[in-house]
Amino acid sequence: MKKKLTIAAMGLAIAFTSFTFGGGSAYADSKMDQVIQDAKGTNYRSGGTTLEGFDCSGFTMYVFNKLGIKLPHQSGSQFKMGSSVSRDEMRPGDLVFFNTTGRGISHVGIFVGEGKFAHSSTSRGVIVSSLNENYYANRYVGAKRIMSTDAYHSVASEIPDDDNVE
């Protein structure tokens, strides 16, 4: 079943639908996705690392910290971690990096599946965007896998749904 959530952001209504891949959802059905969902709509704040406001690396640091994984608070430093992953091998939880300033890594987000990533946008706060949007497609640098396969299965894969609960 697809879930639909509407969020009002800066006077605009933006509709998000669950992103389905393989046997499960890449959005709203895992521990990671629940942390991201709770942060969506949080305003951008330079240097921010809490639900009171995030910059891009503060957002990724916050999400991973909630999952028990420590990240540094700087996109360039996060880019030095993990192992490189090609676009066609990305899985939810991989970090995606961009050069938005023309001076190297300057933006980071978390891949959530179906070509989408969650990030803290300077203009719209924590949102989900498409990697195929021209702005991001033209500035994409690469992806890094931070989580081991075991960690991925524990926090980024689908949480079993117990439909027998009344």
C-alpha positions in Angstrom: 0.0 0.0 0.0 1.3 3.4 -0.9 1.2 6.1 1.7 0.7 9.8 0.9 1.9 12.6 3.2 1.4 16.3 2.4 3.6 18.9 4.0 3.2 22.6 3.7 6.6 24.3 3.1 6.9 28.0 2.5 3.3 28.2 1.3 3.6 25.4 -1.1 2.1 22.0 -0.7 4.5 19.2 -1.6 3.2 15.7 -1.8 5.5 12.7 -1.1 4.6 9.2 -1.9 6.4 6.1 -0.5 9.2 5.0 -2.7 9.0 1.3 -3.4 12.0 -0.8 -4.4 12.5 -4.5 -4.5 10.5 -6.2 -1.7 10.0 -3.2 0.5 9.7 0.5 0.8 12.7 2.8 0.8 10.8 5.4 2.7 8.8 5.4 6.0 9.3 1.7 6.7 12.7 1.6 8.4 14.4 3.1 11.4 16.4 5.4 9.2 13.3 6.6 7.3 11.5 7.3 10.6 14.4 9.5 11.7 14.3 11.3 8.4 10.5 11.6 8.5 10.7 13.2 12.0 13.2 15.8 10.7 11.4 16.7 7.4 10.3 20.3 7.4 13.0 21.4 9.9 14.4 24.8 8.8 17.9 25.3 7.4 20.4 26.7 9.9 24.1 27.2 9.2 26.0 25.0 11.6 22.8 23.4 12.8 22.8 19.9 14.1 19.4 19.6 15.8 15.7 19.7 15.1 15.9 23.4 15.7 17.7 23.7 12.4 20.2 21.8 10.2 22.8 22.5 7.7 23.4 19.7 5.2 26.1 17.8 7.1 24.5 18.5 10.4 21.4 16.8 9.0 23.3 13.7 7.9 25.3 13.7 11.1 22.0 13.8 13.1 20.3 11.0 11.2 23.4 8.7 11.4 23.9 9.5 15.1 20.3 8.4 15.8 21.3 5.1 14.2 24.4 4.8 16.3 26.9 5.9 13.6 29.2 8.8 14.1 29.9 11.3 11.3 32.0 14.4 11.3 30.2 17.8 10.8 31.5 18.8 7.4 30.4 17.4 4.0 34.0 17.2 2.7 35.0 15.2 5.8 32.0 12.9 5.3 33.1 12.4 1.7 36.4 11.0 2.9 34.6 8.2 4.8 33.2 4.9 3.6 33.6 3.3 0.1 32.6 4.8 -3.2 29.3 3.4 -4.8 28.2 3.9 -8.4 24.7 5.4 -9.0 23.3 2.1 -10.1 24.6 0.3 -6.9 23.3 2.9 -4.4 21.0 1.7 -1.6 19.0 3.7 1.0 21.4 5.1 3.6 24.2 5.8 1.2 25.5 9.4 1.3 25.3 11.5 -1.9 27.6 14.4 -2.5 27.5 17.5 -4.6 29.7 20.4 -5.6 27.4 23.4 -5.4 30.0 26.1 -5.0 32.6 25.2 -7.7 35.2 24.5 -5.0 34.8 20.8 -4.2 32.3 18.9 -2.0 29.9 21.4 -0.5 26.6 19.5 -0.1 25.5 16.1 1.2 22.3 14.2 1.5 21.1 10.6 2.3 19.9 8.4 -0.6 16.4 7.1 0.2 15.7 5.0 -2.9 14.0 5.5 -6.3 16.5 8.2 -7.3 15.6 10.4 -4.3 17.6 11.8 -1.5 16.8 13.6 1.8 18.8 16.7 2.6 18.8 20.1 4.3 18.3 22.7 1.5 19.4 26.2 2.3 16.1 27.6 0.8 13.6 24.9 1.9 15.1 23.1 5.0 14.9 19.3 5.2 13.2 17.9 2.1 13.4 15.0 -0.3 14.6 15.8 -3.8 15.3 13.9 -7.0 18.9 13.2 -8.0 17.6 13.8 -11.6 16.6 17.5 -10.9 18.9 19.5 -13.2 20.4 21.4 -10.3 21.5 18.3 -8.5 22.3 16.2 -11.6 24.7 18.9 -12.8 26.5 19.1 -9.4 26.5 15.4 -8.4 30.0 14.2 -7.4 29.4 10.7 -6.1 28.0 8.4 -3.4 29.6 6.8 -0.4 28.5 3.7 1.6 29.0 4.4 5.3 26.9 1.5 6.7 28.1 -2.1 6.6 25.6 -4.6 5.2 24.7 -5.7 8.8 24.1 -2.1 9.9 22.1 -1.5 6.7 19.8 -4.5 7.5 19.4 -3.3 11.0 18.5 0.3 10.3 17.8 1.0 6.7 15.8 -2.0 5.5 12.1 -2.4 6.0 10.7 -2.9 9.5 8.3 -5.9 9.4 4.7 -4.9 9.6 2.7 -6.8 12.2 -0.8 -6.7 10.7 -2.1 -9.0 13.5 -2.0 -6.2 16.1 -5.5 -4.8 16.9 
